[in-house]
């Protein structure tokens, strides 16, 4: 067996169908990437096995996450994922725990998919942008997604909602929050701002700042410990000086890579181009690609390219300049005003929750004040 070089902790999202999807959502940034995989649009069994083997070898930890994304990853079919689970069991070390995640638009799920997810402890990310009047503005799939959500609940599959925040739903945070919590009975959310230059669906910084703060106010009054919003968890990690798990708020990035169906590995989901192609797993071991000088430089550039206004900002510890893909004018993040609004709004509450944690008490104690 060739020597496998140890690499830092990393996360690899794999796109077994590349940018191929059964929907054509207006705001999808990845659909244009179909040009990259004209010759190989679906991952072969050979590439699948090579990927699973190398991913497990590259991890020095006892936990390995196998993450699937798209496009729409379910269009490759259920048998593909059954093979992936068998391969993971074949190559996993005795001490290693394998975890599985998949992000789906929810239009193709059925009983068989949900039974498989439950049997193999998949964490499912389900794309849903709120009630039908908002969700269907840029993706007409609300009925199918809600039906899939009920199937996931029926089979007791662990899942969360990935809700994009765009120009159609950004002005209705309270309605969206209550829809997820009260009507759908879901308590795990991940809000992703849609930001593309000069596009009608792009959320404005003012909208996004209000969206986060209004949802935070709903959450902190009644729902700490019952409802989990990833952005709030990430913020609390910054206030208690814990390692940041969200790449957009980490001091450096480069630990969240992607792989296309032909085995090509890129620096990041938002930098899939020739400049950021690290190589192919059929030619170089995944650990060498993740730990390459090119990838280290990519990650460090997030910090070294910070403008002076970021370096002097009171909330640099929580933001770290945000995602580099959104640094447009003078290297300042497009969402900078939103983050400043949000972090200033939550600062006092976060300090109080951080103090509760230092005392060995639950942050939910803040609700009793």
C-alpha positions as CSV (number, residue, x, y, z in Angstrom):
1,X,0.0,0.0,0.0
2,X,1.4,3.4,-0.9
3,X,2.2,5.8,1.9
4,X,-0.7,8.1,2.8
5,X,0.4,11.5,4.0
6,X,-1.6,12.8,7.1
7,X,-3.7,15.8,6.4
8,X,-5.7,18.2,8.5
9,X,-9.4,17.6,9.2
10,X,-11.3,18.2,6.0
11,X,-14.8,17.8,4.5
12,X,-15.3,16.6,1.0
13,X,-18.6,17.0,-0.8
14,X,-19.0,14.6,-3.7
15,X,-21.2,15.2,-6.7
16,X,-21.9,11.8,-8.3
17,X,-23.9,13.4,-11.1
18,X,-22.0,16.7,-11.2
19,X,-24.3,19.6,-11.9
20,X,-27.0,17.4,-13.4
21,X,-30.4,18.0,-11.8
22,X,-34.1,17.2,-12.5
23,X,-34.9,20.8,-11.6
24,X,-33.7,24.1,-13.0
25,X,-33.8,26.5,-10.1
26,X,-33.4,30.1,-11.2
27,X,-30.8,30.9,-8.5
28,X,-28.7,27.7,-8.8
29,X,-25.0,28.7,-9.2
30,X,-23.9,25.2,-10.1
31,X,-25.9,24.4,-13.2
32,X,-23.4,26.1,-15.5
33,X,-20.8,23.6,-14.3
34,X,-22.3,20.9,-16.5
35,X,-19.8,21.9,-19.1
36,X,-17.0,20.5,-16.9
37,X,-18.2,16.9,-17.0
38,X,-19.5,16.4,-20.5
39,X,-17.5,13.2,-20.9
40,X,-18.4,11.7,-17.5
41,X,-21.8,12.7,-16.2
42,X,-22.3,9.9,-13.7
43,X,-19.7,8.4,-11.3
44,X,-18.5,4.9,-12.3
45,X,-18.3,2.0,-9.8
46,X,-14.5,2.2,-10.2
47,X,-14.3,5.9,-9.2
48,X,-16.7,5.3,-6.4
49,X,-14.6,2.5,-4.9
50,X,-11.4,4.6,-5.3
51,X,-13.0,7.5,-3.6
52,X,-14.3,5.6,-0.6
53,X,-11.0,3.9,-0.2
54,X,-8.9,7.0,-0.4
55,X,-11.3,9.1,1.8
56,X,-11.0,6.6,4.6
57,X,-7.3,6.3,4.2
58,X,-6.9,10.1,4.3
59,X,-8.7,10.5,7.6
60,X,-6.6,10.1,10.7
61,X,-9.7,10.5,13.0
62,X,-12.2,8.0,14.2
63,X,-15.0,9.6,12.4
64,X,-15.4,9.8,8.6
65,X,-18.2,11.7,6.9
66,X,-19.3,10.6,3.4
67,X,-21.2,13.5,2.0
68,X,-23.2,13.5,-1.2
69,X,-24.5,16.6,-3.0
70,X,-25.4,17.8,-6.5
71,X,-26.9,18.9,-8.8
72,X,-29.4,16.4,-7.5
73,X,-27.6,13.4,-6.1
74,X,-30.6,11.1,-6.0
75,X,-31.0,10.9,-9.8
76,X,-28.1,8.4,-9.9
77,X,-30.4,5.9,-8.2
78,X,-30.5,4.1,-4.9
79,X,-28.3,1.2,-5.9
80,X,-25.4,3.5,-6.2
81,X,-25.7,4.5,-2.5
82,X,-26.1,0.9,-1.4
83,X,-22.8,0.1,-3.1
84,X,-21.2,3.1,-1.3
85,X,-22.3,1.8,2.1
86,X,-20.9,-1.7,1.3
87,X,-17.6,-0.2,0.2
88,X,-17.4,2.0,3.4
89,X,-17.9,-1.1,5.5
90,X,-15.2,-2.9,3.4
91,X,-12.5,-0.2,3.9
92,X,-13.3,1.3,7.3
93,X,-10.8,0.7,10.1
94,X,-12.2,-1.0,13.2
95,X,-11.9,2.2,15.2
96,X,-13.7,4.3,12.6
97,X,-17.3,5.4,12.6
98,X,-18.7,6.2,9.2
99,X,-21.4,8.9,8.9
100,X,-23.4,9.7,5.8
101,X,-25.0,12.9,4.6
102,X,-26.9,13.8,1.5
103,X,-28.3,17.1,0.3
104,X,-31.4,16.7,-1.9
105,X,-34.1,18.8,-3.5
106,X,-36.6,16.2,-2.2
107,X,-38.5,15.5,-5.4
108,X,-37.5,11.9,-5.9
109,X,-37.6,10.4,-2.5
110,X,-40.0,7.5,-1.8
111,X,-40.5,4.8,0.8
112,X,-37.4,2.8,-0.3
113,X,-35.1,5.8,-0.1
114,X,-36.3,6.7,3.4
115,X,-36.0,3.1,4.6
116,X,-32.4,3.1,3.3
117,X,-31.6,6.4,5.0
118,X,-32.9,5.1,8.3
119,X,-31.1,1.8,8.1
120,X,-27.8,3.5,7.4
121,X,-28.2,6.5,9.7
122,X,-28.1,9.1,6.9
123,X,-28.4,12.8,7.8
124,X,-30.6,14.3,5.0
125,X,-30.5,17.9,4.1
126,X,-33.8,18.9,2.5
127,X,-34.0,22.0,0.4
128,X,-37.1,24.1,1.2
129,X,-37.5,27.9,1.0
130,X,-40.6,28.3,3.1
131,X,-44.3,28.2,2.3
132,X,-45.3,27.5,-1.3
133,X,-45.6,31.2,-2.3
134,X,-41.9,31.8,-1.5
135,X,-40.5,28.4,-2.4
136,X,-42.1,28.2,-5.8
137,X,-40.9,31.7,-6.8
138,X,-37.5,30.2,-7.9
139,X,-38.1,26.5,-7.8
140,X,-41.5,24.9,-8.4
141,X,-41.3,21.8,-6.2
142,X,-43.1,22.7,-2.9
143,X,-45.7,19.9,-3.1
144,X,-43.1,17.2,-3.7
145,X,-40.7,18.5,-1.0
146,X,-43.3,18.6,1.7
147,X,-44.5,15.1,0.7
148,X,-40.8,13.9,1.1
149,X,-40.5,15.7,4.4
150,X,-43.5,13.7,5.7
151,X,-41.9,10.5,4.5
152,X,-38.7,11.3,6.3
153,X,-40.6,11.9,9.5
154,X,-42.6,8.7,9.0
155,X,-39.4,6.7,8.8
156,X,-37.8,8.6,11.6
157,X,-34.9,9.8,9.4
158,X,-32.7,12.5,10.8
159,X,-32.9,15.6,8.6
160,X,-32.7,19.3,8.6
161,X,-34.0,22.0,6.3
162,X,-31.7,24.0,4.0
163,X,-33.5,27.2,3.3
164,X,-32.0,29.7,0.9
165,X,-32.5,33.4,1.8
166,X,-33.3,35.2,-1.4
167,X,-35.2,38.3,-2.7
168,X,-38.5,36.4,-2.6
169,X,-38.5,35.2,1.1
170,X,-36.0,37.5,2.9
171,X,-38.7,40.0,4.0
172,X,-40.7,37.3,5.8
173,X,-38.4,35.7,8.4
174,X,-41.1,35.3,11.2
175,X,-43.5,33.7,8.8
176,X,-40.8,31.3,7.5
177,X,-39.6,30.4,11.0
178,X,-43.1,29.7,12.3
179,X,-43.9,27.7,9.2
180,X,-40.9,25.4,9.7
181,X,-41.4,25.1,13.5
182,X,-45.2,25.1,13.9
183,X,-46.7,23.8,10.6
184,X,-44.0,21.4,9.6
185,X,-42.8,20.5,13.0
186,X,-39.1,20.7,12.1
187,X,-36.5,22.1,14.5
188,X,-33.2,22.0,12.5
189,X,-32.5,24.8,10.0
190,X,-29.7,26.0,7.9
191,X,-30.2,29.4,6.2
192,X,-28.0,30.1,3.1
193,X,-28.0,33.6,1.6
194,X,-28.3,33.7,-2.2
195,X,-25.6,36.0,-3.5
196,X,-24.9,36.4,-7.2
197,X,-23.8,39.6,-8.9
198,X,-26.6,41.6,-10.6
199,X,-29.3,38.9,-10.3
200,X,-32.9,39.6,-9.3
201,X,-32.9,36.7,-6.8
202,X,-29.9,38.0,-4.8
203,X,-30.7,39.0,-1.2
204,X,-29.6,42.5,-0.2
205,X,-27.4,42.9,2.9
206,X,-30.1,44.9,4.6
207,X,-32.6,42.1,4.0
208,X,-30.3,39.4,5.2
209,X,-29.3,41.3,8.3
210,X,-33.0,41.8,9.2
211,X,-33.8,38.2,8.4
212,X,-31.2,36.8,10.8
213,X,-32.0,39.3,13.6
214,X,-35.7,38.8,13.5
215,X,-35.4,35.0,13.6
216,X,-32.9,35.3,16.4
217,X,-35.4,37.3,18.4
218,X,-38.0,34.6,17.9
219,X,-35.5,31.9,18.8
220,X,-34.0,33.4,21.9
221,X,-37.4,34.1,23.5
222,X,-38.7,30.5,23.5
223,X,-36.7,28.0,21.5
224,X,-33.1,27.7,22.8
225,X,-32.4,24.0,23.1
226,X,-35.5,23.1,21.1
227,X,-34.8,24.7,17.8
228,X,-31.4,24.6,16.2
229,X,-30.3,27.2,13.7
230,X,-26.8,26.6,12.4
231,X,-25.9,30.3,12.1
232,X,-26.6,30.8,15.7
233,X,-24.6,27.7,16.7
234,X,-21.7,29.1,14.7
235,X,-22.0,32.5,16.3
236,X,-21.9,31.0,19.8
237,X,-18.8,29.0,18.9
238,X,-17.1,32.3,18.1
239,X,-18.2,33.9,21.3
240,X,-16.9,31.0,23.4
241,X,-13.7,30.9,21.3
242,X,-14.3,27.4,20.2
243,X,-13.0,26.1,16.8
244,X,-15.3,27.3,14.1
245,X,-16.9,24.5,12.1
246,X,-18.4,26.8,9.4
247,X,-15.9,27.6,6.7
248,X,-17.4,31.0,6.0
249,X,-16.7,32.2,9.5
250,X,-13.4,30.4,10.0
251,X,-10.1,32.4,9.9
252,X,-8.9,30.4,7.0
253,X,-10.8,28.1,4.6
254,X,-9.7,25.3,2.3
255,X,-11.0,22.4,4.4
256,X,-14.3,22.0,2.4
257,X,-13.5,20.6,-1.0
258,X,-15.7,19.0,-3.7
259,X,-15.2,16.1,-6.1
260,X,-16.9,15.8,-9.5
261,X,-18.1,12.4,-10.9
262,X,-14.9,11.8,-12.9
263,X,-12.7,12.1,-9.7
264,X,-11.6,15.7,-10.2
265,X,-11.1,17.5,-6.9
266,X,-11.6,21.3,-6.6
267,X,-10.7,23.7,-3.8
268,X,-14.3,24.7,-3.0
269,X,-17.9,24.3,-4.2
270,X,-17.8,28.0,-5.2
271,X,-14.5,27.9,-7.0
272,X,-15.0,25.1,-9.5
273,X,-12.8,26.2,-12.4
274,X,-9.5,25.4,-14.0
275,X,-7.6,27.6,-11.6
276,X,-8.8,25.7,-8.6
277,X,-8.6,22.2,-10.0
278,X,-6.3,20.3,-7.6
279,X,-6.1,17.0,-9.6
280,X,-7.8,13.7,-10.0
281,X,-7.9,10.8,-7.5
282,X,-7.0,8.4,-10.2
283,X,-3.6,10.1,-10.6
284,X,-3.0,11.5,-7.1
285,X,-4.1,10.3,-3.7
286,X,-6.9,12.4,-2.1
287,X,-4.7,13.1,0.9
288,X,-2.0,14.7,-1.4
289,X,-4.6,16.9,-3.1
290,X,-6.1,18.0,0.2
291,X,-2.7,18.7,1.7
292,X,-1.2,20.3,-1.4
293,X,0.6,23.6,-1.4
294,X,-2.0,24.9,-3.8
295,X,-4.9,24.1,-1.4
296,X,-3.0,25.5,1.6
297,X,-2.4,28.8,-0.3
298,X,-6.1,28.9,-1.3
299,X,-7.1,28.6,2.4
300,X,-4.6,31.1,3.7
301,X,-5.6,33.7,1.1
302,X,-8.9,34.2,2.9
303,X,-7.0,35.8,5.8
304,X,-4.1,37.4,4.0
305,X,-6.4,39.2,1.6
306,X,-8.6,40.8,4.3
307,X,-9.0,44.6,3.7
308,X,-8.0,46.9,6.5
309,X,-11.6,47.6,7.4
310,X,-12.0,43.9,8.3
311,X,-8.8,43.8,10.3
312,X,-10.0,46.7,12.4
313,X,-13.6,45.5,12.8
314,X,-14.9,44.6,16.3
315,X,-16.6,41.5,14.9
316,X,-13.6,40.1,13.0
317,X,-13.5,37.2,15.5
318,X,-17.0,36.1,14.5
319,X,-16.9,36.9,10.8
320,X,-13.3,36.6,9.6
321,X,-14.3,38.3,6.3
322,X,-17.1,35.8,5.4
323,X,-16.9,33.7,2.3
324,X,-14.3,34.8,-0.2
325,X,-16.7,34.3,-3.1
326,X,-18.7,37.3,-1.9
327,X,-15.8,39.7,-1.7
328,X,-16.5,42.0,-4.6
329,X,-15.7,45.6,-4.1
330,X,-12.3,46.5,-2.6
331,X,-12.2,42.9,-1.2
332,X,-15.0,43.7,1.2
333,X,-17.7,41.1,1.6
334,X,-21.0,42.0,0.0
335,X,-22.8,40.8,3.1
336,X,-20.6,42.8,5.5
337,X,-23.4,45.2,6.5
338,X,-25.7,42.2,7.2
339,X,-23.1,40.5,9.4
340,X,-22.4,43.8,11.3
341,X,-26.1,44.2,12.0
342,X,-26.6,40.7,13.1
343,X,-23.5,40.4,15.3
344,X,-24.2,43.7,17.0
345,X,-27.7,42.7,17.6
346,X,-26.8,39.3,19.3
347,X,-23.6,40.4,21.1
348,X,-25.1,40.9,24.5
349,X,-27.1,37.7,24.4
350,X,-24.1,35.7,23.1
351,X,-22.0,37.0,25.9
352,X,-24.6,35.9,28.4
353,X,-24.9,32.4,26.9
354,X,-21.1,32.1,26.8
355,X,-21.0,32.9,30.5
356,X,-23.6,30.3,31.2
357,X,-21.5,27.7,29.4
358,X,-18.4,28.7,31.4
359,X,-20.4,28.1,34.5
360,X,-21.3,24.6,33.3
361,X,-24.9,25.7,32.7
362,X,-27.1,25.4,29.6
363,X,-27.4,28.5,27.3
364,X,-31.2,28.0,27.5
365,X,-31.0,29.5,31.0
366,X,-31.0,32.9,29.3
367,X,-34.7,32.5,28.6
368,X,-35.5,32.5,32.3
369,X,-34.2,36.1,32.8
